[in-house]
């Protein structure tokens, strides 16, 4: 019984997401990064 309930829930969520306007899903996101090492250190300079 749990498997059927879970399948119905997943289907409902997928249907809801499919019906949302595409502009809602295409919003721009800005990610910020903070670290404690100085800027010339190897990790922030070459990796991050």
Biopython code that builds the backbone (N, CA, C, O; Angstrom):
import numpy as np
from Bio.PDB.StructureBuilder import StructureBuilder

atoms = [
    (1, "UNK", "N", (0.823, -1.189, 0.000)),
    (1, "UNK", "CA", (0.000, 0.000, 0.000)),
    (1, "UNK", "C", (0.872, 1.259, 0.000)),
    (1, "UNK", "O", (0.528, 2.242, -0.655)),
    (2, "UNK", "N", (1.972, 1.242, 0.711)),
    (2, "UNK", "CA", (2.833, 2.431, 0.779)),
    (2, "UNK", "C", (3.421, 2.767, -0.581)),
    (2, "UNK", "O", (3.564, 3.940, -0.927)),
    (3, "UNK", "N", (3.758, 1.749, -1.346)),
    (3, "UNK", "CA", (4.359, 1.968, -2.656)),
    (3, "UNK", "C", (3.375, 2.692, -3.576)),
    (3, "UNK", "O", (3.766, 3.592, -4.318)),
    (4, "UNK", "N", (2.121, 2.307, -3.528)),
    (4, "UNK", "CA", (1.096, 2.941, -4.365)),
    (4, "UNK", "C", (0.886, 4.392, -3.943)),
    (4, "UNK", "O", (0.744, 5.271, -4.793)),
    (5, "UNK", "N", (0.866, 4.647, -2.630)),
    (5, "UNK", "CA", (0.695, 6.007, -2.126)),
    (5, "UNK", "C", (1.867, 6.882, -2.535)),
    (5, "UNK", "O", (1.686, 8.036, -2.925)),
    (6, "UNK", "N", (3.070, 6.327, -2.446)),
    (6, "UNK", "CA", (4.258, 7.089, -2.826)),
    (6, "UNK", "C", (4.228, 7.398, -4.327)),
    (6, "UNK", "O", (4.573, 8.507, -4.737)),
    (7, "UNK", "N", (3.821, 6.430, -5.141)),
    (7, "UNK", "CA", (3.739, 6.654, -6.583)),
    (7, "UNK", "C", (2.738, 7.755, -6.896)),
    (7, "UNK", "O", (3.001, 8.597, -7.753)),
    (8, "UNK", "N", (1.612, 7.765, -6.228)),
    (8, "UNK", "CA", (0.599, 8.804, -6.445)),
    (8, "UNK", "C", (1.140, 10.172, -6.053)),
    (8, "UNK", "O", (0.884, 11.159, -6.743)),
    (9, "UNK", "N", (1.878, 10.240, -4.965)),
    (9, "UNK", "CA", (2.458, 11.510, -4.512)),
    (9, "UNK", "C", (3.474, 12.034, -5.521)),
    (9, "UNK", "O", (3.459, 13.217, -5.863)),
    (10, "UNK", "N", (4.352, 11.160, -5.998)),
    (10, "UNK", "CA", (5.365, 11.558, -6.977)),
    (10, "UNK", "C", (4.692, 12.014, -8.268)),
    (10, "UNK", "O", (5.110, 13.003, -8.870)),
    (11, "UNK", "N", (3.665, 11.308, -8.690)),
    (11, "UNK", "CA", (2.942, 11.682, -9.904)),
    (11, "UNK", "C", (2.276, 13.051, -9.739)),
    (11, "UNK", "O", (2.287, 13.862, -10.665)),
    (12, "UNK", "N", (1.698, 13.308, -8.567)),
    (12, "UNK", "CA", (1.045, 14.593, -8.318)),
    (12, "UNK", "C", (2.058, 15.734, -8.345)),
    (12, "UNK", "O", (1.780, 16.795, -8.904)),
    (13, "UNK", "N", (3.221, 15.526, -7.751)),
    (13, "UNK", "CA", (4.262, 16.559, -7.753)),
    (13, "UNK", "C", (4.761, 16.804, -9.178)),
    (13, "UNK", "O", (4.938, 17.954, -9.579)),
    (14, "UNK", "N", (4.988, 15.743, -9.940)),
    (14, "UNK", "CA", (5.451, 15.892, -11.322)),
    (14, "UNK", "C", (4.420, 16.635, -12.156)),
    (14, "UNK", "O", (4.781, 17.484, -12.971)),
    (15, "UNK", "N", (3.157, 16.333, -11.967)),
    (15, "UNK", "CA", (2.106, 17.018, -12.703)),
    (15, "UNK", "C", (2.052, 18.491, -12.324)),
    (15, "UNK", "O", (1.884, 19.350, -13.190)),
    (16, "UNK", "N", (2.194, 18.788, -11.035)),
    (16, "UNK", "CA", (2.169, 20.175, -10.569)),
    (16, "UNK", "C", (3.334, 20.965, -11.163)),
    (16, "UNK", "O", (3.150, 22.090, -11.627)),
    (17, "UNK", "N", (4.519, 20.383, -11.149)),
    (17, "UNK", "CA", (5.694, 21.059, -11.706)),
    (17, "UNK", "C", (5.519, 21.254, -13.212)),
    (17, "UNK", "O", (5.909, 22.289, -13.752)),
    (18, "UNK", "N", (4.944, 20.282, -13.880)),
    (18, "UNK", "CA", (4.719, 20.391, -15.315)),
    (18, "UNK", "C", (3.729, 21.480, -15.674)),
    (18, "UNK", "O", (3.796, 22.028, -16.775)),
    (19, "UNK", "N", (2.813, 21.810, -14.777)),
    (19, "UNK", "CA", (1.804, 22.817, -15.057)),
    (19, "UNK", "C", (2.235, 24.225, -14.679)),
    (19, "UNK", "O", (1.557, 25.190, -15.029)),
    (20, "UNK", "N", (3.356, 24.360, -13.969)),
    (20, "UNK", "CA", (3.833, 25.687, -13.589)),
    (20, "UNK", "C", (4.298, 26.452, -14.819)),
    (20, "UNK", "O", (4.818, 25.849, -15.758)),
    (21, "UNK", "N", (4.122, 27.760, -14.830)),
    (21, "UNK", "CA", (4.644, 28.540, -15.955)),
    (21, "UNK", "C", (6.157, 28.414, -16.031)),
    (21, "UNK", "O", (6.825, 28.347, -15.000)),
    (22, "UNK", "N", (6.696, 28.384, -17.220)),
    (22, "UNK", "CA", (8.137, 28.191, -17.387)),
    (22, "UNK", "C", (8.943, 29.354, -16.823)),
    (22, "UNK", "O", (10.100, 29.170, -16.444)),
    (23, "UNK", "N", (8.358, 30.545, -16.759)),
    (23, "UNK", "CA", (9.089, 31.685, -16.206)),
    (23, "UNK", "C", (9.342, 31.504, -14.714)),
    (23, "UNK", "O", (10.320, 32.035, -14.188)),
    (24, "UNK", "N", (8.487, 30.772, -14.031)),
    (24, "UNK", "CA", (8.673, 30.512, -12.614)),
    (24, "UNK", "C", (9.891, 29.620, -12.402)),
    (24, "UNK", "O", (10.633, 29.800, -11.437)),
    (25, "UNK", "N", (10.094, 28.677, -13.283)),
    (25, "UNK", "CA", (11.201, 27.743, -13.146)),
    (25, "UNK", "C", (12.516, 28.309, -13.689)),
    (25, "UNK", "O", (13.580, 27.757, -13.411)),
    (26, "UNK", "N", (12.461, 29.401, -14.458)),
    (26, "UNK", "CA", (13.651, 29.922, -15.113)),
    (26, "UNK", "C", (14.194, 31.172, -14.428)),
    (26, "UNK", "O", (14.832, 32.001, -15.077)),
    (27, "UNK", "N", (13.956, 31.316, -13.150)),
    (27, "UNK", "CA", (14.460, 32.497, -12.462)),
    (27, "UNK", "C", (15.973, 32.414, -12.321)),
    (27, "UNK", "O", (16.534, 31.335, -12.129)),
    (28, "UNK", "N", (16.624, 33.568, -12.419)),
    (28, "UNK", "CA", (18.076, 33.624, -12.294)),
    (28, "UNK", "C", (18.465, 33.495, -10.828)),
    (28, "UNK", "O", (17.823, 34.070, -9.948)),
    (29, "UNK", "N", (19.516, 32.737, -10.580)),
    (29, "UNK", "CA", (19.997, 32.510, -9.223)),
    (29, "UNK", "C", (21.431, 32.992, -9.130)),
    (29, "UNK", "O", (22.241, 32.703, -10.011)),
    (30, "UNK", "N", (21.753, 33.722, -8.076)),
    (30, "UNK", "CA", (23.117, 34.175, -7.838)),
    (30, "UNK", "C", (23.667, 33.426, -6.634)),
    (30, "UNK", "O", (23.102, 33.492, -5.542)),
    (31, "UNK", "N", (24.758, 32.720, -6.832)),
    (31, "UNK", "CA", (25.393, 31.984, -5.749)),
    (31, "UNK", "C", (26.568, 32.808, -5.230)),
    (31, "UNK", "O", (27.298, 33.426, -6.006)),
    (32, "UNK", "N", (26.737, 32.810, -3.934)),
    (32, "UNK", "CA", (27.854, 33.536, -3.327)),
    (32, "UNK", "C", (28.753, 32.536, -2.609)),
    (32, "UNK", "O", (28.284, 31.534, -2.069)),
    (33, "UNK", "N", (30.033, 32.822, -2.614)),
    (33, "UNK", "CA", (30.997, 31.950, -1.976)),
    (33, "UNK", "C", (31.793, 32.753, -0.952)),
    (33, "UNK", "O", (32.254, 33.859, -1.233)),
    (34, "UNK", "N", (31.943, 32.183, 0.228)),
    (34, "UNK", "CA", (32.741, 32.829, 1.260)),
    (34, "UNK", "C", (33.737, 31.810, 1.783)),
    (34, "UNK", "O", (33.374, 30.665, 2.054)),
    (35, "UNK", "N", (34.966, 32.211, 1.924)),
    (35, "UNK", "CA", (35.997, 31.344, 2.488)),
    (35, "UNK", "C", (36.925, 32.196, 3.341)),
    (35, "UNK", "O", (36.955, 33.417, 3.191)),
    (36, "UNK", "N", (37.678, 31.569, 4.231)),
    (36, "UNK", "CA", (38.469, 32.298, 5.214)),
    (36, "UNK", "C", (39.939, 32.445, 4.832)),
    (36, "UNK", "O", (40.703, 33.083, 5.556)),
    (37, "UNK", "N", (40.339, 31.869, 3.718)),
    (37, "UNK", "CA", (41.731, 31.979, 3.308)),
    (37, "UNK", "C", (41.953, 33.299, 2.568)),
    (37, "UNK", "O", (41.018, 33.823, 1.964)),
    (38, "UNK", "N", (43.179, 33.851, 2.603)),
    (38, "UNK", "CA", (43.440, 35.092, 1.865)),
    (38, "UNK", "C", (43.354, 34.848, 0.356)),
    (38, "UNK", "O", (43.560, 33.722, -0.099)),
    (39, "UNK", "N", (43.058, 35.865, -0.404)),
    (39, "UNK", "CA", (42.883, 35.753, -1.857)),
    (39, "UNK", "C", (44.075, 35.137, -2.586)),
    (39, "UNK", "O", (43.865, 34.344, -3.503)),
    (40, "UNK", "N", (45.338, 35.470, -2.215)),
    (40, "UNK", "CA", (46.459, 34.869, -2.941)),
    (40, "UNK", "C", (46.741, 33.407, -2.568)),
    (40, "UNK", "O", (47.612, 32.787, -3.179)),
    (41, "UNK", "N", (46.045, 32.851, -1.604)),
    (41, "UNK", "CA", (46.275, 31.454, -1.225)),
    (41, "UNK", "C", (45.926, 30.530, -2.395)),
    (41, "UNK", "O", (45.134, 30.898, -3.263)),
    (42, "UNK", "N", (46.508, 29.348, -2.417)),
    (42, "UNK", "CA", (46.343, 28.430, -3.538)),
    (42, "UNK", "C", (44.900, 28.008, -3.761)),
    (42, "UNK", "O", (44.439, 27.980, -4.902)),
    (43, "UNK", "N", (44.184, 27.683, -2.709)),
    (43, "UNK", "CA", (42.816, 27.179, -2.868)),
    (43, "UNK", "C", (41.908, 28.200, -3.526)),
    (43, "UNK", "O", (41.301, 27.874, -4.546)),
    (44, "UNK", "N", (41.772, 29.429, -3.005)),
    (44, "UNK", "CA", (40.865, 30.355, -3.685)),
    (44, "UNK", "C", (41.379, 30.813, -5.044)),
    (44, "UNK", "O", (40.592, 31.091, -5.949)),
    (45, "UNK", "N", (42.691, 30.889, -5.186)),
    (45, "UNK", "CA", (43.257, 31.403, -6.428)),
    (45, "UNK", "C", (43.095, 30.425, -7.589)),
    (45, "UNK", "O", (42.798, 30.849, -8.705)),
    (46, "UNK", "N", (43.281, 29.138, -7.353)),
    (46, "UNK", "CA", (43.299, 28.168, -8.443)),
    (46, "UNK", "C", (42.082, 27.225, -8.470)),
    (46, "UNK", "O", (41.710, 26.739, -9.538)),
    (47, "UNK", "N", (41.484, 26.972, -7.354)),
    (47, "UNK", "CA", (40.425, 25.968, -7.294)),
    (47, "UNK", "C", (39.042, 26.591, -7.270)),
    (47, "UNK", "O", (38.166, 26.196, -8.040)),
    (48, "UNK", "N", (38.843, 27.548, -6.406)),
    (48, "UNK", "CA", (37.502, 28.114, -6.280)),
    (48, "UNK", "C", (37.233, 29.052, -7.418)),
    (48, "UNK", "O", (36.152, 29.634, -7.495)),
]
sb = StructureBuilder()
sb.init_structure("model")
sb.init_model(0)
sb.init_chain("A")
sb.init_seg("    ")
for serial, (resi, resn, name, xyz) in enumerate(atoms, 1):
    if name == "N":
        sb.init_residue(resn, " ", resi, " ")
    sb.init_atom(name, np.array(xyz, "f"), 0.0, 1.0, " ", f" {name:<3s}", serial, name[0])
structure = sb.get_structure()
